[in-house]
């Protein structure tokens, strides 16, 4: 999901929890405050919160996978994906591409990996897939 607010909602929290309890893996952008400010729905325990990282200078360098300056970073954020200068289509400009940045650009990368893992391991629960994704460490 690519939406957000700084306001907590018990109704929304309960709704996401019910979906999670039924096996849905919920992935949401962490927000672009550049701070540790709470952000929802990514801040709910049942939602996997996605931060943004930069490409940097490549694997093995000091800048590889560095948190994007705009990315929300708090104890609710549990995973990150490429979200700085991601090539994307431009709405209303047929056939055009541009570069966009934000946790909303990082979120689909994480959701795509989750979908791939679910397709490869269909007997795993949403919680097992989530834990496997956050347990992986780069080489």
N, CA, C and O atoms as a GROMACS GRO file, in nm:
protein
  556
    1UNK      N    1   0.084  -0.118   0.000
    1UNK     CA    2   0.000   0.000   0.000
    1UNK      C    3   0.088   0.124   0.000
    1UNK      O    4   0.196   0.126   0.057
    2UNK      N    5   0.037   0.224  -0.065
    2UNK     CA    6   0.106   0.351  -0.071
    2UNK      C    7   0.010   0.460  -0.027
    2UNK      O    8  -0.048   0.531  -0.110
    3UNK      N    9  -0.008   0.471   0.101
    3UNK     CA   10  -0.096   0.570   0.158
    3UNK      C   11  -0.053   0.594   0.301
    3UNK      O   12   0.024   0.516   0.356
    4UNK      N   13  -0.100   0.701   0.361
    4UNK     CA   14  -0.059   0.718   0.497
    4UNK      C   15  -0.111   0.840   0.568
    4UNK      O   16  -0.163   0.935   0.508
    5UNK      N   17  -0.096   0.834   0.698
    5UNK     CA   18  -0.139   0.939   0.788
    5UNK      C   19  -0.056   0.929   0.916
    5UNK      O   20   0.004   0.825   0.943
    6UNK      N   21  -0.053   1.035   0.992
    6UNK     CA   22   0.014   1.030   1.121
    6UNK      C   23  -0.084   0.998   1.233
    6UNK      O   24  -0.046   0.991   1.350
    7UNK      N   25  -0.211   0.978   1.197
    7UNK     CA   26  -0.314   0.953   1.297
    7UNK      C   27  -0.344   0.804   1.312
    7UNK      O   28  -0.370   0.734   1.214
    8UNK      N   29  -0.340   0.756   1.435
    8UNK     CA   30  -0.373   0.618   1.468
    8UNK      C   31  -0.524   0.601   1.466
    8UNK      O   32  -0.597   0.689   1.512
    9UNK      N   33  -0.571   0.488   1.415
    9UNK     CA   34  -0.713   0.455   1.417
    9UNK      C   35  -0.729   0.313   1.471
    9UNK      O   36  -0.677   0.218   1.413
   10UNK      N   37  -0.799   0.300   1.580
   10UNK     CA   38  -0.822   0.168   1.637
   10UNK      C   39  -0.902   0.080   1.541
   10UNK      O   40  -0.878  -0.040   1.530
   11UNK      N   41  -0.998   0.140   1.471
   11UNK     CA   42  -1.078   0.065   1.375
   11UNK      C   43  -0.991   0.010   1.262
   11UNK      O   44  -1.001  -0.107   1.226
   12UNK      N   45  -0.904   0.095   1.208
   12UNK     CA   46  -0.815   0.050   1.101
   12UNK      C   47  -0.718  -0.056   1.154
   12UNK      O   48  -0.695  -0.157   1.088
   13UNK      N   49  -0.663  -0.034   1.271
   13UNK     CA   50  -0.571  -0.129   1.333
   13UNK      C   51  -0.638  -0.266   1.345
   13UNK      O   52  -0.579  -0.368   1.310
   14UNK      N   53  -0.760  -0.268   1.394
   14UNK     CA   54  -0.833  -0.394   1.410
   14UNK      C   55  -0.862  -0.459   1.275
   14UNK      O   56  -0.857  -0.582   1.262
   15UNK      N   57  -0.894  -0.378   1.175
   15UNK     CA   58  -0.923  -0.430   1.041
   15UNK      C   59  -0.801  -0.497   0.980
   15UNK      O   60  -0.810  -0.607   0.926
   16UNK      N   61  -0.685  -0.429   0.988
   16UNK     CA   62  -0.562  -0.488   0.935
   16UNK      C   63  -0.524  -0.614   1.013
   16UNK      O   64  -0.477  -0.711   0.954
   17UNK      N   65  -0.544  -0.612   1.144
   17UNK     CA   66  -0.512  -0.729   1.226
   17UNK      C   67  -0.599  -0.848   1.186
   17UNK      O   68  -0.551  -0.961   1.179
   18UNK      N   69  -0.727  -0.824   1.162
   18UNK     CA   70  -0.818  -0.931   1.119
   18UNK      C   71  -0.772  -0.992   0.986
   18UNK      O   72  -0.771  -1.114   0.970
   19UNK      N   73  -0.733  -0.907   0.893
   19UNK     CA   74  -0.684  -0.956   0.764
   19UNK      C   75  -0.556  -1.037   0.782
   19UNK      O   76  -0.540  -1.143   0.722
   20UNK      N   77  -0.466  -0.987   0.865
   20UNK     CA   78  -0.340  -1.057   0.892
   20UNK      C   79  -0.368  -1.193   0.957
   20UNK      O   80  -0.306  -1.293   0.922
   21UNK      N   81  -0.461  -1.195   1.052
   21UNK     CA   82  -0.497  -1.320   1.119
   21UNK      C   83  -0.558  -1.422   1.024
   21UNK      O   84  -0.558  -1.542   1.052
   22UNK      N   85  -0.611  -1.374   0.911
   22UNK     CA   86  -0.668  -1.462   0.809
   22UNK      C   87  -0.566  -1.501   0.702
   22UNK      O   88  -0.601  -1.565   0.603
   23UNK      N   89  -0.440  -1.461   0.721
   23UNK     CA   90  -0.333  -1.505   0.632
   23UNK      C   91  -0.285  -1.404   0.530
   23UNK      O   92  -0.202  -1.438   0.445
   24UNK      N   93  -0.334  -1.282   0.535
   24UNK     CA   94  -0.293  -1.180   0.439
   24UNK      C   95  -0.163  -1.115   0.487
   24UNK      O   96  -0.152  -1.075   0.603
   25UNK      N   97  -0.065  -1.106   0.398
   25UNK     CA   98   0.059  -1.034   0.429
   25UNK      C   99   0.040  -0.892   0.377
   25UNK      O  100   0.029  -0.870   0.257
   26UNK      N  101   0.036  -0.796   0.468
   26UNK     CA  102   0.008  -0.657   0.434
   26UNK      C  103   0.139  -0.579   0.433
   26UNK      O  104   0.213  -0.579   0.531
   27UNK      N  105   0.166  -0.512   0.321
   27UNK     CA  106   0.291  -0.438   0.303
   27UNK      C  107   0.254  -0.292   0.274
   27UNK      O  108   0.171  -0.264   0.188
   28UNK      N  109   0.317  -0.199   0.348
   28UNK     CA  110   0.284  -0.057   0.330
   28UNK      C  111   0.408   0.031   0.337
   28UNK      O  112   0.504   0.000   0.408
   29UNK      N  113   0.405   0.140   0.262
   29UNK     CA  114   0.512   0.239   0.263
   29UNK      C  115   0.524   0.302   0.402
   29UNK      O  116   0.423   0.334   0.465
   30UNK      N  117   0.648   0.319   0.448
   30UNK     CA  118   0.673   0.372   0.582
   30UNK      C  119   0.648   0.521   0.594
   30UNK      O  120   0.631   0.572   0.705
   31UNK      N  121   0.646   0.593   0.484
   31UNK     CA  122   0.626   0.738   0.487
   31UNK      C  123   0.754   0.812   0.453
   31UNK      O  124   0.863   0.755   0.454
   32UNK      N  125   0.738   0.939   0.423
   32UNK     CA  126   0.851   1.019   0.374
   32UNK      C  127   0.879   1.140   0.462
   32UNK      O  128   0.913   1.247   0.412
   33UNK      N  129   0.864   1.124   0.592
   33UNK     CA  130   0.886   1.237   0.683
   33UNK      C  131   1.034   1.265   0.707
   33UNK      O  132   1.069   1.374   0.751
   34UNK      N  133   1.120   1.169   0.678
   34UNK     CA  134   1.263   1.185   0.707
   34UNK      C  135   1.292   1.187   0.856
   34UNK      O  136   1.397   1.233   0.899
   35UNK      N  137   1.197   1.137   0.934
   35UNK     CA  138   1.212   1.140   1.079
   35UNK      C  139   1.164   1.009   1.140
   35UNK      O  140   1.140   0.912   1.068
   36UNK      N  141   1.148   1.009   1.271
   36UNK     CA  142   1.098   0.890   1.340
   36UNK      C  143   0.950   0.904   1.373
   36UNK      O  144   0.898   0.832   1.459
   37UNK      N  145   0.882   0.994   1.306
   37UNK     CA  146   0.740   1.018   1.328
   37UNK      C  147   0.659   0.892   1.297
   37UNK      O  148   0.688   0.821   1.201
   38UNK      N  149   0.558   0.863   1.379
   38UNK     CA  150   0.470   0.749   1.353
   38UNK      C  151   0.394   0.771   1.224
   38UNK      O  152   0.359   0.884   1.189
   39UNK      N  153   0.368   0.662   1.152
   39UNK     CA  154   0.302   0.667   1.022
   39UNK      C  155   0.209   0.546   1.013
   39UNK      O  156   0.248   0.436   1.051
   40UNK      N  157   0.089   0.567   0.963
   40UNK     CA  158  -0.009   0.459   0.952
   40UNK      C  159  -0.066   0.455   0.810
   40UNK      O  160  -0.086   0.561   0.751
   41UNK      N  161  -0.092   0.338   0.755
   41UNK     CA  162  -0.107   0.210   0.822
   41UNK      C  163   0.022   0.134   0.848
   41UNK      O  164   0.020   0.029   0.914
   42UNK      N  165   0.135   0.183   0.798
   42UNK     CA  166   0.259   0.108   0.815
   42UNK      C  167   0.299   0.089   0.961
   42UNK      O  168   0.380   0.001   0.992
   43UNK      N  169   0.245   0.168   1.050
   43UNK     CA  170   0.280   0.158   1.191
   43UNK      C  171   0.203   0.054   1.270
   43UNK      O  172   0.236   0.028   1.386
   44UNK      N  173   0.102  -0.006   1.209
   44UNK     CA  174   0.028  -0.110   1.280
   44UNK      C  175   0.111  -0.239   1.284
   44UNK      O  176   0.181  -0.270   1.187
   45UNK      N  177   0.104  -0.312   1.392
   45UNK     CA  178   0.186  -0.434   1.410
   45UNK      C  179   0.160  -0.537   1.300
   45UNK      O  180   0.251  -0.613   1.264
   46UNK      N  181   0.041  -0.541   1.248
   46UNK     CA  182   0.006  -0.641   1.147
   46UNK      C  183   0.051  -0.601   1.006
   46UNK      O  184   0.034  -0.678   0.912
   47UNK      N  185   0.107  -0.482   0.992
   47UNK     CA  186   0.148  -0.432   0.861
   47UNK      C  187   0.300  -0.426   0.852
   47UNK      O  188   0.366  -0.376   0.943
   48UNK      N  189   0.355  -0.478   0.744
   48UNK     CA  190   0.499  -0.474   0.721
   48UNK      C  191   0.536  -0.337   0.666
   48UNK      O  192   0.494  -0.300   0.556
   49UNK      N  193   0.614  -0.260   0.743
   49UNK     CA  194   0.649  -0.124   0.710
   49UNK      C  195   0.778  -0.119   0.628
   49UNK      O  196   0.880  -0.175   0.668
   50UNK      N  197   0.772  -0.050   0.511
   50UNK     CA  198   0.884  -0.049   0.416
   50UNK      C  199   0.948   0.089   0.406
   50UNK      O  200   0.883   0.188   0.372
   51UNK      N  201   1.077   0.095   0.437
   51UNK     CA  202   1.156   0.216   0.422
   51UNK      C  203   1.218   0.219   0.282
   51UNK      O  204   1.203   0.124   0.204
   52UNK      N  205   1.287   0.328   0.252
   52UNK     CA  206   1.354   0.342   0.122
   52UNK      C  207   1.504   0.349   0.142
   52UNK      O  208   1.554   0.414   0.234
   53UNK      N  209   1.576   0.281   0.053
   53UNK     CA  210   1.723   0.291   0.051
   53UNK      C  211   1.767   0.340  -0.086
   53UNK      O  212   1.696   0.326  -0.186
   54UNK      N  213   1.888   0.397  -0.089
   54UNK     CA  214   1.947   0.446  -0.213
   54UNK      C  215   2.027   0.335  -0.279
   54UNK      O  216   2.063   0.236  -0.215
   55UNK      N  217   2.055   0.352  -0.406
   55UNK     CA  218   2.138   0.255  -0.476
   55UNK      C  219   2.282   0.265  -0.429
   55UNK      O  220   2.351   0.164  -0.416
   56UNK      N  221   2.327   0.386  -0.404
   56UNK     CA  222   2.464   0.404  -0.359
   56UNK      C  223   2.564   0.369  -0.468
   56UNK      O  224   2.535   0.378  -0.587
   57UNK      N  225   2.681   0.330  -0.425
   57UNK     CA  226   2.790   0.301  -0.518
   57UNK      C  227   2.806   0.152  -0.545
   57UNK      O  228   2.907   0.110  -0.602
   58UNK      N  229   2.710   0.074  -0.507
   58UNK     CA  230   2.715  -0.068  -0.536
   58UNK      C  231   2.752  -0.152  -0.414
   58UNK      O  232   2.801  -0.102  -0.314
   59UNK      N  233   2.726  -0.281  -0.427
   59UNK     CA  234   2.751  -0.375  -0.318
   59UNK      C  235   2.896  -0.366  -0.270
   59UNK      O  236   2.989  -0.353  -0.350
   60UNK      N  237   2.912  -0.372  -0.139
   60UNK     CA  238   3.045  -0.370  -0.080
   60UNK      C  239   3.098  -0.231  -0.052
   60UNK      O  240   3.208  -0.217   0.001
   61UNK      N  241   3.021  -0.126  -0.088
   61UNK     CA  242   3.066   0.010  -0.062
   61UNK      C  243   2.993   0.067   0.059
   61UNK      O  244   2.892   0.012   0.103
   62UNK      N  245   3.045   0.176   0.112
   62UNK     CA  246   2.986   0.239   0.230
   62UNK      C  247   2.848   0.297   0.204
   62UNK      O  248   2.769   0.313   0.298
   63UNK      N  249   2.816   0.328   0.080
   63UNK     CA  250   2.688   0.391   0.050
   63UNK      C  251   2.582   0.293   0.001
   63UNK      O  252   2.468   0.332  -0.024
   64UNK      N  253   2.618   0.168  -0.013
   64UNK     CA  254   2.523   0.068  -0.063
   64UNK      C  255   2.412   0.043   0.039
   64UNK      O  256   2.440   0.009   0.154
   65UNK      N  257   2.289   0.059  -0.003
   65UNK     CA  258   2.176   0.032   0.084
   65UNK      C  259   2.157   0.133   0.195
   65UNK      O  260   2.094   0.103   0.296
   66UNK      N  261   2.210   0.253   0.177
   66UNK     CA  262   2.196   0.358   0.277
   66UNK      C  263   2.052   0.408   0.279
   66UNK      O  264   1.991   0.426   0.173
   67UNK      N  265   1.998   0.429   0.397
   67UNK     CA  266   1.862   0.477   0.411
   67UNK      C  267   1.847   0.611   0.341
   67UNK      O  268   1.930   0.700   0.358
   68UNK      N  269   1.742   0.626   0.261
   68UNK     CA  270   1.716   0.751   0.190
   68UNK      C  271   1.688   0.862   0.292
   68UNK      O  272   1.624   0.837   0.395
   69UNK      N  273   1.735   0.981   0.265
   69UNK     CA  274   1.721   1.092   0.360
   69UNK      C  275   1.575   1.122   0.393
   69UNK      O  276   1.546   1.166   0.505
   70UNK      N  277   1.484   1.101   0.301
   70UNK     CA  278   1.343   1.131   0.321
   70UNK      C  279   1.267   1.020   0.392
   70UNK      O  280   1.156   1.042   0.440
   71UNK      N  281   1.325   0.901   0.400
   71UNK     CA  282   1.253   0.784   0.450
   71UNK      C  283   1.223   0.794   0.599
   71UNK      O  284   1.310   0.831   0.679
   72UNK      N  285   1.101   0.762   0.635
   72UNK     CA  286   1.066   0.752   0.776
   72UNK      C  287   1.146   0.638   0.836
   72UNK      O  288   1.160   0.532   0.775
   73UNK      N  289   1.199   0.660   0.954
   73UNK     CA  290   1.279   0.559   1.022
   73UNK      C  291   1.239   0.557   1.168
   73UNK      O  292   1.267   0.649   1.244
   74UNK      N  293   1.172   0.450   1.206
   74UNK     CA  294   1.129   0.435   1.345
   74UNK      C  295   1.125   0.287   1.380
   74UNK      O  296   1.158   0.202   1.298
   75UNK      N  297   1.085   0.258   1.501
   75UNK     CA  298   1.085   0.118   1.545
   75UNK      C  299   0.977   0.035   1.477
   75UNK      O  300   0.972  -0.087   1.495
   76UNK      N  301   0.890   0.098   1.399
   76UNK     CA  302   0.786   0.027   1.325
   76UNK      C  303   0.838  -0.020   1.188
   76UNK      O  304   0.784  -0.114   1.130
   77UNK      N  305   0.942   0.045   1.138
   77UNK     CA  306   0.997   0.014   1.007
   77UNK      C  307   1.082  -0.112   1.016
   77UNK      O  308   1.175  -0.118   1.097
   78UNK      N  309   1.052  -0.213   0.936
   78UNK     CA  310   1.122  -0.340   0.952
   78UNK      C  311   1.196  -0.391   0.829
   78UNK      O  312   1.270  -0.489   0.838
   79UNK      N  313   1.177  -0.326   0.714
   79UNK     CA  314   1.244  -0.372   0.593
   79UNK      C  315   1.256  -0.252   0.499
   79UNK      O  316   1.184  -0.153   0.515
   80UNK      N  317   1.344  -0.261   0.402
   80UNK     CA  318   1.361  -0.150   0.307
   80UNK      C  319   1.376  -0.205   0.166
   80UNK      O  320   1.412  -0.321   0.146
   81UNK      N  321   1.347  -0.120   0.070
   81UNK     CA  322   1.363  -0.154  -0.070
   81UNK      C  323   1.413  -0.032  -0.146
   81UNK      O  324   1.416   0.078  -0.091
   82UNK      N  325   1.453  -0.052  -0.272
   82UNK     CA  326   1.499   0.061  -0.353
   82UNK      C  327   1.388   0.164  -0.369
   82UNK      O  328   1.281   0.134  -0.419
   83UNK      N  329   1.416   0.288  -0.326
   83UNK     CA  330   1.313   0.390  -0.332
   83UNK      C  331   1.363   0.527  -0.374
   83UNK      O  332   1.285   0.622  -0.379
   84UNK      N  333   1.491   0.539  -0.405
   84UNK     CA  334   1.547   0.668  -0.449
   84UNK      C  335   1.577   0.663  -0.598
   84UNK      O  336   1.649   0.575  -0.646
   85UNK      N  337   1.521   0.756  -0.670
   85UNK     CA  338   1.543   0.767  -0.815
   85UNK      C  339   1.512   0.637  -0.889
   85UNK      O  340   1.595   0.583  -0.962
   86UNK      N  341   1.391   0.587  -0.868
   86UNK     CA  342   1.344   0.464  -0.934
   86UNK      C  343   1.276   0.502  -1.065
   86UNK      O  344   1.186   0.586  -1.066
   87UNK      N  345   1.319   0.442  -1.173
   87UNK     CA  346   1.259   0.469  -1.305
   87UNK      C  347   1.116   0.416  -1.306
   87UNK      O  348   1.091   0.302  -1.267
   88UNK      N  349   1.024   0.500  -1.351
   88UNK     CA  350   0.884   0.463  -1.351
   88UNK      C  351   0.810   0.532  -1.465
   88UNK      O  352   0.861   0.628  -1.524
   89UNK      N  353   0.693   0.484  -1.494
   89UNK     CA  354   0.610   0.550  -1.595
   89UNK      C  355   0.557   0.681  -1.539
   89UNK      O  356   0.545   0.699  -1.418
   90UNK      N  357   0.525   0.772  -1.630
   90UNK     CA  358   0.470   0.901  -1.590
   90UNK      C  359   0.324   0.905  -1.631
   90UNK      O  360   0.293   0.897  -1.750
   91UNK      N  361   0.232   0.917  -1.535
   91UNK     CA  362   0.090   0.921  -1.570
   91UNK      C  363   0.058   1.039  -1.663
   91UNK      O  364   0.121   1.144  -1.656
   92UNK      N  365  -0.038   1.018  -1.747
   92UNK     CA  366  -0.088   1.121  -1.839
   92UNK      C  367   0.016   1.164  -1.943
   92UNK      O  368  -0.005   1.263  -2.013
   93UNK      N  369   0.126   1.094  -1.953
   93UNK     CA  370   0.228   1.127  -2.052
   93UNK      C  371   0.265   0.997  -2.123
   93UNK      O  372   0.370   0.938  -2.096
   94UNK      N  373   0.178   0.954  -2.214
   94UNK     CA  374   0.185   0.822  -2.278
   94UNK      C  375   0.326   0.785  -2.324
   94UNK      O  376   0.390   0.857  -2.400
   95UNK      N  377   0.371   0.670  -2.274
   95UNK     CA  378   0.499   0.615  -2.316
   95UNK      C  379   0.620   0.682  -2.255
   95UNK      O  380   0.733   0.657  -2.298
   96UNK      N  381   0.599   0.768  -2.157
   96UNK     CA  382   0.712   0.839  -2.097
   96UNK      C  383   0.754   0.778  -1.964
   96UNK      O  384   0.675   0.716  -1.893
   97UNK      N  385   0.880   0.798  -1.935
   97UNK     CA  386   0.936   0.749  -1.810
   97UNK      C  387   1.006   0.864  -1.739
   97UNK      O  388   1.051   0.960  -1.801
   98UNK      N  389   1.014   0.851  -1.609
   98UNK     CA  390   1.084   0.949  -1.528
   98UNK      C  391   1.134   0.880  -1.403
   98UNK      O  392   1.117   0.760  -1.386
   99UNK      N  393   1.195   0.956  -1.316
   99UNK     CA  394   1.248   0.900  -1.192
   99UNK      C  395   1.169   0.955  -1.074
   99UNK      O  396   1.147   1.075  -1.063
  100UNK      N  397   1.127   0.866  -0.988
  100UNK     CA  398   1.048   0.901  -0.871
  100UNK      C  399   1.120   0.849  -0.747
  100UNK      O  400   1.193   0.749  -0.753
  101UNK      N  401   1.099   0.917  -0.636
  101UNK     CA  402   1.158   0.874  -0.509
  101UNK      C  403   1.050   0.873  -0.400
  101UNK      O  404   0.959   0.955  -0.401
  102UNK      N  405   1.063   0.780  -0.308
  102UNK     CA  406   0.971   0.772  -0.196
  102UNK      C  407   0.956   0.629  -0.148
  102UNK      O  408   0.991   0.534  -0.218
  103UNK      N  409   0.904   0.615  -0.028
  103UNK     CA  410   0.880   0.480   0.023
  103UNK      C  411   0.771   0.412  -0.059
  103UNK      O  412   0.761   0.289  -0.059
  104UNK      N  413   0.690   0.490  -0.129
  104UNK     CA  414   0.590   0.432  -0.219
  104UNK      C  415   0.656   0.364  -0.339
  104UNK      O  416   0.595   0.276  -0.400
  105UNK      N  417   0.776   0.403  -0.372
  105UNK     CA  418   0.850   0.336  -0.479
  105UNK      C  419   0.919   0.210  -0.426
  105UNK      O  420   0.939   0.114  -0.500
  106UNK      N  421   0.955   0.210  -0.297
  106UNK     CA  422   1.021   0.095  -0.236
  106UNK      C  423   0.923  -0.018  -0.206
  106UNK      O  424   0.957  -0.136  -0.216
  107UNK      N  425   0.803   0.018  -0.170
  107UNK     CA  426   0.703  -0.080  -0.127
  107UNK      C  427   0.674  -0.189  -0.230
  107UNK      O  428   0.668  -0.306  -0.192
  108UNK      N  429   0.658  -0.157  -0.360
  108UNK     CA  430   0.631  -0.263  -0.458
  108UNK      C  431   0.746  -0.364  -0.472
  108UNK      O  432   0.722  -0.480  -0.503
  109UNK      N  433   0.869  -0.319  -0.448
  109UNK     CA  434   0.981  -0.413  -0.453
  109UNK      C  435   0.965  -0.520  -0.345
  109UNK      O  436   0.983  -0.639  -0.370
  110UNK      N  437   0.932  -0.476  -0.225
  110UNK     CA  438   0.914  -0.570  -0.113
  110UNK      C  439   0.792  -0.657  -0.136
  110UNK      O  440   0.797  -0.778  -0.111
  111UNK      N  441   0.683  -0.598  -0.182
  111UNK     CA  442   0.562  -0.676  -0.208
  111UNK      C  443   0.587  -0.781  -0.317
  111UNK      O  444   0.534  -0.892  -0.310
  112UNK      N  445   0.667  -0.745  -0.417
  112UNK     CA  446   0.701  -0.840  -0.523
  112UNK      C  447   0.782  -0.957  -0.473
  112UNK      O  448   0.758  -1.072  -0.512
  113UNK      N  449   0.878  -0.930  -0.386
  113UNK     CA  450   0.957  -1.039  -0.327
  113UNK      C  451   0.866  -1.128  -0.242
  113UNK      O  452   0.878  -1.250  -0.245
  114UNK      N  453   0.776  -1.066  -0.166
  114UNK     CA  454   0.682  -1.144  -0.085
  114UNK      C  455   0.596  -1.234  -0.174
  114UNK      O  456   0.574  -1.351  -0.142
  115UNK      N  457   0.547  -1.179  -0.284
  115UNK     CA  458   0.464  -1.258  -0.375
  115UNK      C  459   0.543  -1.376  -0.434
  115UNK      O  460   0.491  -1.486  -0.447
  116UNK      N  461   0.667  -1.350  -0.470
  116UNK     CA  462   0.752  -1.458  -0.524
  116UNK      C  463   0.772  -1.567  -0.418
  116UNK      O  464   0.759  -1.686  -0.449
  117UNK      N  465   0.802  -1.528  -0.295
  117UNK     CA  466   0.821  -1.627  -0.188
  117UNK      C  467   0.694  -1.706  -0.161
  117UNK      O  468   0.700  -1.827  -0.139
  118UNK      N  469   0.580  -1.639  -0.163
  118UNK     CA  470   0.452  -1.708  -0.141
  118UNK      C  471   0.428  -1.808  -0.254
  118UNK      O  472   0.377  -1.918  -0.229
  119UNK      N  473   0.463  -1.771  -0.378
  119UNK     CA  474   0.443  -1.864  -0.489
  119UNK      C  475   0.537  -1.984  -0.481
  119UNK      O  476   0.500  -2.094  -0.522
  120UNK      N  477   0.658  -1.962  -0.429
  120UNK     CA  478   0.755  -2.071  -0.418
  120UNK      C  479   0.731  -2.159  -0.296
  120UNK      O  480   0.764  -2.278  -0.296
  121UNK      N  481   0.674  -2.100  -0.191
  121UNK     CA  482   0.650  -2.172  -0.065
  121UNK      C  483   0.505  -2.153  -0.022
  121UNK      O  484   0.479  -2.086   0.078
  122UNK      N  485   0.411  -2.210  -0.097
  122UNK     CA  486   0.269  -2.186  -0.073
  122UNK      C  487   0.217  -2.238   0.062
  122UNK      O  488   0.110  -2.197   0.105
  123UNK      N  489   0.290  -2.326   0.126
  123UNK     CA  490   0.243  -2.375   0.256
  123UNK      C  491   0.291  -2.289   0.372
  123UNK      O  492   0.249  -2.310   0.486
  124UNK      N  493   0.377  -2.193   0.345
  124UNK     CA  494   0.424  -2.103   0.451
  124UNK      C  495   0.314  -2.002   0.485
  124UNK      O  496   0.237  -1.961   0.398
  125UNK      N  497   0.309  -1.964   0.611
  125UNK     CA  498   0.212  -1.864   0.655
  125UNK      C  499   0.263  -1.724   0.622
  125UNK      O  500   0.381  -1.706   0.590
  126UNK      N  501   0.176  -1.628   0.629
  126UNK     CA  502   0.216  -1.489   0.607
  126UNK      C  503   0.324  -1.448   0.708
  126UNK      O  504   0.417  -1.375   0.673
  127UNK      N  505   0.312  -1.493   0.829
  127UNK     CA  506   0.410  -1.460   0.933
  127UNK      C  507   0.546  -1.523   0.902
  127UNK      O  508   0.650  -1.461   0.926
  128UNK      N  509   0.546  -1.645   0.851
  128UNK     CA  510   0.673  -1.710   0.815
  128UNK      C  511   0.740  -1.638   0.699
  128UNK      O  512   0.862  -1.619   0.701
  129UNK      N  513   0.663  -1.596   0.600
  129UNK     CA  514   0.719  -1.522   0.487
  129UNK      C  515   0.775  -1.389   0.537
  129UNK      O  516   0.887  -1.350   0.500
  130UNK      N  517   0.700  -1.320   0.619
  130UNK     CA  518   0.744  -1.191   0.675
  130UNK      C  519   0.876  -1.208   0.752
  130UNK      O  520   0.970  -1.132   0.731
  131UNK      N  521   0.881  -1.307   0.838
  131UNK     CA  522   1.002  -1.330   0.919
  131UNK      C  523   1.121  -1.371   0.833
  131UNK      O  524   1.234  -1.331   0.860
  132UNK      N  525   1.095  -1.449   0.730
  132UNK     CA  526   1.204  -1.488   0.639
  132UNK      C  527   1.260  -1.367   0.567
  132UNK      O  528   1.382  -1.357   0.549
  133UNK      N  529   1.175  -1.276   0.526
  133UNK     CA  530   1.220  -1.156   0.456
  133UNK      C  531   1.303  -1.065   0.545
  133UNK      O  532   1.403  -1.009   0.500
  134UNK      N  533   1.264  -1.049   0.669
  134UNK     CA  534   1.340  -0.958   0.756
  134UNK      C  535   1.463  -1.023   0.817
  134UNK      O  536   1.549  -0.954   0.872
  135UNK      N  537   1.472  -1.156   0.808
  135UNK     CA  538   1.588  -1.226   0.864
  135UNK      C  539   1.707  -1.230   0.767
  135UNK      O  540   1.820  -1.253   0.809
  136UNK      N  541   1.681  -1.208   0.639
  136UNK     CA  542   1.786  -1.215   0.538
  136UNK      C  543   1.882  -1.097   0.553
  136UNK      O  544   1.839  -0.983   0.567
  137UNK      N  545   2.010  -1.127   0.552
  137UNK     CA  546   2.113  -1.023   0.562
  137UNK      C  547   2.197  -1.025   0.435
  137UNK      O  548   2.226  -1.132   0.382
  138UNK      N  549   2.237  -0.907   0.385
  138UNK     CA  550   2.319  -0.904   0.264
  138UNK      C  551   2.455  -0.970   0.284
  138UNK      O  552   2.507  -0.975   0.395
  139UNK      N  553   2.510  -1.020   0.176
  139UNK     CA  554   2.642  -1.085   0.181
  139UNK      C  555   2.752  -0.985   0.210
  139UNK      O  556   2.868  -1.023   0.217
   0.00000   0.00000   0.00000
